[in-house]
Amino acid sequence: MTMMTQVEPTSPLAELQESKPDRVTIVLLSGDMDKAMAAFIIATGAAAMGMHVTMFFTFWGLNVIRKPGATSAAKDLLRKVFGRLNKGGAASLPLSKFNYGGLGTTMMKKVMRDNHMPGVPELIETAQDLGVKMIACTTTLGLLGISKETLIDGVDQLAGVSTYLAEAKDGSVNLFI
C-alpha cells in the first residue's frame, strides 16, 4: 500500500503575510488620552517584538507630541484660537469619554497610578527608547499654525502623507486611531 501525502496550496493571504516585512504603521489622529495610550501600547509592544514601527501624528494627534503648554505661533485669528484651545502636552490630554471637564481624566490617572500603569508621557519615552519612528504631519502643522519648535524632542521627521504611505505600503499592520 502506497501512502501519498497531500500538500495544501498556500493561501493568497498567507503568501501576502509572508512577503510583508514586520512593519507597523499607526496614524494617530486623536488627541484623547485613552486613544493615545492605545496607540503607544501597540507601538511599544510591536517594537519590543522586534517590529519596525512608524507613528504618523496628524490633526489633534499632534497635541500628543507637543511640548507641555505649547500654543500656536500663528498670526491669524482662527489659528491663534486653535492654538489656545489645543495646548500641547501628553500629560494634559482629555479622555474621549467621561472627561467631565477634566475630572474623569484626573480619576483615570489616579487609577493608573494606583495600578502602576504608565501614562502617555512614559509611553512616549518607552517608544523612543525602543526606536519607534515618529513623524509629524507637515500639512496639519501648517494648518493649525504649529511650529517645529513646539514639538517634543525625539520627533524624527516632519513630512506629508506620501511619506506615511511609503511606510504603510510595506506594512504588515496599519492602524488608524
Buried (B, 14 or more C-beta within 10 A) or exposed (E): EEEEEEEEEEEEEEEEEEEEEEBBBBBBBBBBBBBBBBBBBBBBEBBEEEBBBBBBBBBBBBBBBBBEEBBBEBEEEEBBEBBEEBBBBBEBBBBBEEBEEEEBBEEBBEEBEEEEBBBBBBBBBBBBEBEBBBBBBBEBBEBBBBEEEBBBEEBBEEBBBEBBEEBBEBBBBBBEB
